[in-house]
Amino acid sequence: MSTRPAPRLAGYGIRCARPAESGAVAGLLARAFADDPVLAWMVPAADRERRIARYFRLAQRQQRPRARAVRVAATGEGRLLAAALWSGPGRWKPSPLQDLASLPRYAGVFGLRGMTRAGEVQNAMHEAHPRTPHWYLPSVGTDRGLQGMGVGSALLRQQLADCDRFGQSVYLESSKDTNVPFYEGLGFRVTGEIRIPGGGPTLWPMWRDPRR
């Protein structure tokens, strides 16, 4: 096994995603989350990547009213390399009306069995979600073949620097134990485990205090 560090990419910037890029962002995140254990547990195997892309379109729709909610690492030519969804303090949870309005669309993504599982995941995550004010990172992904090249960490560091500047904490759930060291390298720490009932996967909630 090679011990050489992965090459770093250059020639890209960090910015807010444009509304016209929602499809490209959804496709990128679908590729990045193709082997995600939580989505694999909820989304039927048939046509999974397309279904996950539809899920991320819906997730962006909920995020869009929030300032700086969808951010990307992109080249000057417009190629998207990584994307992150963010929710500011007090804005991480959709309203009951938003949840109700989005149910038919999510049912099209998950199907009957998947909707039951998605409800179990949502309930478990909401129960564990901290009440202390914080920024929330529900999803971040780097496109296939680009992981380990520093793009994802560069995308996150911009927001984390702002959180440090304003003394704001950050929260996320890691759906893979192998991703925990990546987040630890950015200053997060594991605060416990979220076990999904019915034989579902485990998530690792992680918290980051602002750095001075």
C-alpha positions in Angstrom: 0.0 0.0 0.0 1.3 3.4 -0.9 2.0 5.8 1.9 2.2 8.9 -0.3 -0.4 11.6 0.3 -3.2 11.9 -2.2 -2.7 14.6 -4.8 -4.4 17.9 -4.2 -6.7 19.5 -6.8 -6.2 23.1 -7.8 -8.1 25.6 -10.0 -11.4 25.6 -8.2 -13.3 27.9 -5.9 -16.0 27.8 -3.2 -19.3 29.5 -3.8 -23.0 29.3 -3.3 -24.8 27.0 -5.8 -26.9 28.6 -8.4 -30.6 27.6 -8.6 -30.0 26.3 -12.2 -27.4 23.9 -10.8 -29.8 22.0 -8.5 -29.9 19.0 -10.9 -26.1 18.9 -11.1 -25.8 19.1 -7.3 -28.3 16.3 -6.9 -26.5 14.1 -9.4 -23.1 14.8 -7.7 -24.5 13.9 -4.2 -26.2 10.8 -5.6 -22.9 9.6 -6.9 -21.1 10.5 -3.6 -23.8 8.7 -1.5 -24.2 5.7 -3.8 -22.8 3.4 -1.1 -24.2 5.3 1.9 -25.6 2.7 4.4 -28.5 4.9 5.6 -29.8 5.8 2.1 -29.2 2.2 1.0 -31.4 1.0 3.9 -34.2 3.5 3.0 -34.1 3.6 -0.9 -35.1 0.5 -2.9 -32.2 -1.1 -4.9 -34.0 -0.7 -8.2 -32.9 2.5 -9.8 -31.2 3.6 -6.5 -28.9 6.3 -7.9 -31.7 8.1 -9.7 -33.9 7.9 -6.6 -31.2 9.3 -4.4 -30.7 12.2 -6.9 -34.4 12.9 -6.6 -34.0 12.8 -2.8 -31.3 15.5 -3.0 -33.4 17.6 -5.3 -36.0 17.6 -2.6 -33.5 18.3 0.1 -32.2 21.3 -1.8 -35.7 22.6 -2.2 -36.1 22.7 1.6 -32.7 24.3 1.9 -33.0 27.0 -0.7 -34.9 29.6 1.3 -32.0 29.6 3.8 -29.1 31.9 3.1 -25.9 30.2 1.9 -27.6 26.8 2.3 -26.2 25.0 -0.8 -22.5 25.5 -1.4 -20.2 23.9 -4.0 -16.6 23.6 -4.9 -16.5 24.3 -8.7 -14.0 25.0 -11.4 -14.0 28.2 -13.4 -15.6 26.3 -16.2 -18.5 25.4 -14.0 -17.7 21.8 -13.2 -19.0 20.9 -9.8 -16.5 18.9 -7.6 -18.2 18.8 -4.2 -21.4 20.1 -2.6 -22.6 20.7 0.9 -26.1 21.5 2.4 -26.1 23.7 5.5 -28.8 25.0 7.9 -28.2 27.9 10.1 -28.9 28.1 13.9 -32.6 27.3 14.6 -33.4 26.4 11.0 -32.4 22.7 10.8 -35.9 21.3 11.2 -38.6 21.7 8.5 -42.0 23.0 9.7 -44.8 20.5 10.1 -46.5 22.1 7.0 -43.3 21.6 5.0 -43.1 18.0 6.1 -46.7 17.4 5.1 -46.4 19.1 1.7 -43.3 17.1 0.8 -44.6 13.7 1.8 -45.9 12.7 -1.7 -42.6 13.6 -3.3 -40.6 11.6 -0.7 -43.0 8.7 -1.1 -42.0 8.6 -4.8 -38.4 8.3 -3.8 -38.6 5.8 -1.0 -41.7 3.7 -1.8 -43.9 2.2 0.9 -41.3 0.2 2.8 -38.7 2.9 2.4 -41.1 5.6 3.8 -41.5 3.6 7.0 -37.8 3.3 7.3 -37.2 6.9 6.5 -39.6 7.8 9.2 -37.7 5.7 11.7 -34.4 7.4 10.6 -35.9 10.9 10.9 -37.4 10.2 14.3 -34.1 8.8 15.7 -32.1 11.7 14.3 -34.5 14.3 15.6 -34.6 12.8 19.0 -30.7 12.9 19.2 -30.4 16.4 17.6 -28.9 18.9 20.1 -31.0 21.9 21.2 -28.0 24.2 21.7 -27.8 26.7 18.8 -25.6 25.5 16.0 -25.0 25.3 12.3 -26.1 21.9 10.9 -24.5 20.0 8.1 -27.0 17.3 6.9 -25.1 16.4 3.7 -21.7 16.9 2.1 -20.2 14.9 -0.7 -17.3 14.9 -3.2 -17.8 13.5 -6.7 -16.6 10.1 -7.6 -12.9 9.7 -8.1 -12.1 13.0 -6.3 -12.3 11.9 -2.7 -9.1 12.3 -0.7 -7.9 15.3 -2.8 -8.8 18.0 -0.3 -11.9 19.3 -2.1 -14.4 18.3 0.5 -12.4 19.6 3.4 -11.8 22.9 1.5 -15.5 23.2 1.0 -16.2 22.8 4.7 -13.4 24.9 6.0 -14.9 28.1 4.6 -18.0 27.7 6.6 -16.1 26.4 9.7 -13.9 29.5 9.6 -17.0 31.7 9.6 -18.4 29.7 12.6 -15.1 30.2 14.4 -15.2 33.9 13.7 -18.7 34.3 15.1 -18.3 31.7 18.0 -20.9 29.2 16.5 -20.9 25.5 17.0 -21.5 22.9 14.2 -23.3 19.5 14.3 -23.5 16.6 11.9 -24.2 12.9 11.8 -21.7 10.6 10.1 -23.3 7.7 8.4 -20.0 5.8 8.1 -17.5 5.1 10.8 -14.8 5.4 8.2 -15.6 9.0 7.7 -15.3 9.9 11.4 -11.5 10.5 11.2 -12.1 13.0 8.3 -14.4 15.0 10.5 -12.2 14.7 13.5 -9.5 16.3 11.5 -11.8 19.3 11.0 -12.3 19.7 14.8 -15.4 17.5 15.3 -15.8 14.9 18.1 -18.1 12.0 18.4 -20.8 12.5 21.0 -22.5 9.1 20.9 -24.3 6.7 18.6 -27.7 6.8 16.9 -29.0 3.3 16.4 -31.9 3.0 13.9 -34.6 0.6 15.1 -35.6 -2.5 13.1 -32.1 -3.6 12.2 -31.2 -0.2 10.6 -27.7 1.2 10.4 -25.8 3.3 13.0 -24.9 6.9 12.8 -22.3 8.8 14.7 -23.4 12.3 15.9 -20.5 14.8 15.9 -20.2 18.2 17.5 -17.6 21.0 16.8 -17.1 23.8 19.2 -15.8 27.1 17.7 -12.0 27.5 17.7 -10.5 30.7 19.0 
